[in-house]
Amino acid sequence: MRVLVTGGAGQLAHAIRQIWTGHELVIPDESVLDLSRQDSIQRVVADIRPEVLLNCAAFTQVDRCESEAELALLINGTAVGWLAEACEAESARLIQISTDYVFDGTGTRPYREEDPTNPVSAYGRTKLEGERQATRCSKHLIARTSWLYDAWGKNFLNTMLNAAAQGRSLRVVDDQWGAPTTCRTLARQLKMAAEQDWKGLVHMTCQGETTWHGFAQAIFEAKGMTVDLGPCGTADYPTPAKRPAYSVLSGERRRSLGPDLMPDWREALQEVMDHPEPA
């Protein structure tokens, strides 16, 4: 397949490069494919004529989205509609990456695809609009994921390791629950889903659940590090954007569609520790 990938500088695109072997990947620079301009999107998609467009690009700085909501909506919402239109014109499939932040976090069991959405942040609202816009492409797959990280890029894992290396005492939130998910496991699931022509809305996160504090503990244990790490509450560190307290996503539909390549989050973390670059 010829696959056009947006967001080439991001951590997920790095995993796509490593995992999507056997396919022709086209990953243009942001100066070439400018998601803020409809004409740029139309021109690039028409020139490349991809069979699949994998949209890894997003305005993901959750707190900045609150103060730059217009820009967040442009990149996370409006631009997805332009991508969908361009894909429809070329009979291409659009794979849109979405987020657990489309839910309000008041649930007590893993969210299913059909559960009502109710985002509590500008980031969540704009990503939900991106989901709506993606459906303008008749061949679309919307993959919701959560707490993405890997050995590379700016993410929670590297933030924790860098802080610990400086000898800092760490207090990490212990009342927000989710499923840490590695970019490489998501890339594997997306590759299989594209090859098997999955459609619609599918949750793609690692299995199990933990808090940010529990995730930090597991990171340091896996590295064999002794760190001054303690729990704290969300209220102790207020942020501009509200986070969902519980945003674990159910994998039931994913498992009904085909092979489930998403391991338990602890197993995925160990793989990152053992193999900084995926095999």
Phi, psi and omega in degrees: 000144169270121187240121174266124183245125174266165178069040187299338181274355186273171184290327179290319179299326177300318178292322178301317178302321183283326192262323187277053177288152180088357176239154179274106181265131173241115185235085184289152174293155180298335177288340178268312177253097183262106184291349178276358183231121181297322182295326178294315179298312182299317183294313183294315181295319179294324180289317186277328181051061182288155169276329179226136170246117181256109185269095177267356184278142177192156169271098190256001179282095193303315181289322177296330179300330180294320181268344180234051186296327181294315178294319179300319179294322179299311185282316186276340184240290186303315182298329178295323175297319177295319177298318180297317178297316181294321177294318180300320180296332182256007184056035179267160176266135177256124172252115183252128178271126178237196197216157173293344182289000174284349177259158184274348176083013179268000181287167180235001175222161181305136181287135174265164183301326184274356180293146181299139175269153178195071184297145183248011179221161177298321177302310180299319180295319182288326177290326176294321176297324175299322176299315180298317182294325181298331182289353175289346171266123185296330176255087183232149171228124178252118183249109176274133178224186183203152169047050184292141177198169169191190184290345182243165173085178178270113182200178185298318180303307183289329175297315180295314182295320179293319179295318180294323180296336178273001179075021183280147169283138186238135173237121188235142185301132184240015180233021170240125185249138178196193181234102175303135185226128180278148179299324183292322178291321176297318180299320179295316181293319179296319179299313179296319180297320179293318181292332180260006173062044174296149179225162175089213185248125182222134175277131181227086175228162172296160182276160182088183180204156178199177173261172175299322178294317178296323177296315178299316177303315182295323178299311184290325176295318181294329179272353183068033183257141172260118187228143173283091185239128178225160179275157171211171179260160177305322182295338180287337181227074182298142179234158179302322181259136176283136177258145175293136181287330180220113184225038176288136182252135179288142177256015185300313182293320179303315182290337179280341185272329183174197181303133179266110183261009183263108182280178170300146186298330179291320178296319179295321178297318180297323177298319179297318180293321183282328185224089181305329171247135184296145179287000000 
